[in-house]
Amino acid sequence: MPRKLTEQTNGVYAIAPTPFRQDGGIDDASLDRLTDFYAEVGCTGITVLGIMGEAPKLDAAEALDVARRVIRRSTLPIVVGVSAPGFAAMRSLATAVMEAGAAGVMIAPPPTLRTDDQIVTYFRQAVEAIGDDVPWVLQDYPLTLTVVMTPAVIARIIGDNPSCVMLKHEDWPGLEKISALRAFQKDGKLRPISILCGNGGLFLDFEMERGADGAMTGYAFPDMLVDVVAHARRGEREAAHDLFDAHLPLLRYEQQQGVGLAVRKYVLMRRGILASDVQRKPAAGLSAAAKAEIELLLARLARHDPRAQLAAAGAA
C-alpha cells in the first residue's frame, strides 16, 4: 500500500480527468489506461476527483467507485478530492477512500468564505470532520474558488492543523506567495510543508525556482512536467526552461477558462489514452476551428518533443 502524504512529498501528482463514454457513463477502460499511463511516464502520484475531474458531476457512489478503482490499480500514492458543500459528505468520502488505501485527501474552501477568520475556522472544522489522522492538501485556487488566502492565513491554517502536510498552490500571480511561505519557514514562523503547484503548470518553470516541490496539475503531457521538475531539482536550469518553453503554446491554450478541460481531454484522446473526449453536461465542447488549432500546436510541438508526434487525427 502506498505511503501516506507527508510534508516531504515532492514530484508530479497528475490531476486525473474522469473519462466518460458517449452515453455519459464512466469509461472504466480509459480510466485504467490513464492510471497506468501516469505511472509509465514517471508521475510520483495521482490526484482524482479534483475540479478538473468533474467531481461535482458524479454522484457519491460514482465518486467512490472512481477513487477505489484508481487506488486498486496503481502502486502510486493517490490523493482524493473530498471537497463538499457539507462536512457529512466530506467525512463519508474521506473515511471510505482512506480505508481503501488513499495517501491523503484534498480540501478546497467553499466560495462563501470571505474573512480570514472564516477561512481558518472552516479548515479547523473540516479537520474535525475527517479526523486529525488524515493527511490532507490545502487547495489555494482563488481564480476559480474566489477565496483569497494570504501567506499569513495559509500559515495560520498549517499551524493550527498538523495533519495539513501540503499546499496545492495555484494562485495567479503567485510566485511571491511561494517566496513568502518559504521565508516564513526559514524564519521559523512556519513548519515545513510540501508545495505542489497547479494552474496547468503554466508557471512551473519559475515556481520550482521559488521553492516549490513539484506540480499537482493535469496538463495533457505530464511527462513534460516530470522532466521539468527533474531538471529543476538537478539544477539544470536551461534544460528545464528549454523544454518548458517548447510546450508553453499548447499549455497556454489548454489553460483557457471554460474550454480547458475539453482541450486536455482531446489531447489525451489523441495520445491514445482516452477513448473519447466526452465531458458530462453541462460542458463546453471544442469547435472544428479549435481542434484545428490544437492540431497545429501539436505539430509545432513535435518539432521539439517527439512525444507530440501523433498520427493524423482520424487515421487508423
Secondary structure by P-SEA (a helix, b strand, c coil): cccccccccccbbbbccccccccccccaaaaaaaaaaaaaaccccccccccccccccccaaaaaaaaaaaaaccccbbbbbbccccaaaaaaaaaaaaaacccbbbbbbccccccaaaaaaaaaaaaaaacccbbbbbbbbcccccccccaaaaaaaaaaccccccccccccccaaaaaaaaaaaaaccccbbbbbbcccccccccccccccccccccccaaaaaaaaaaaaaacaaaaaaaaaaaaaaaaaaaaccccaaaaaaaaaaaaccccccccccccccccaaaaaaaaaaaaaaaaccccccccccccc
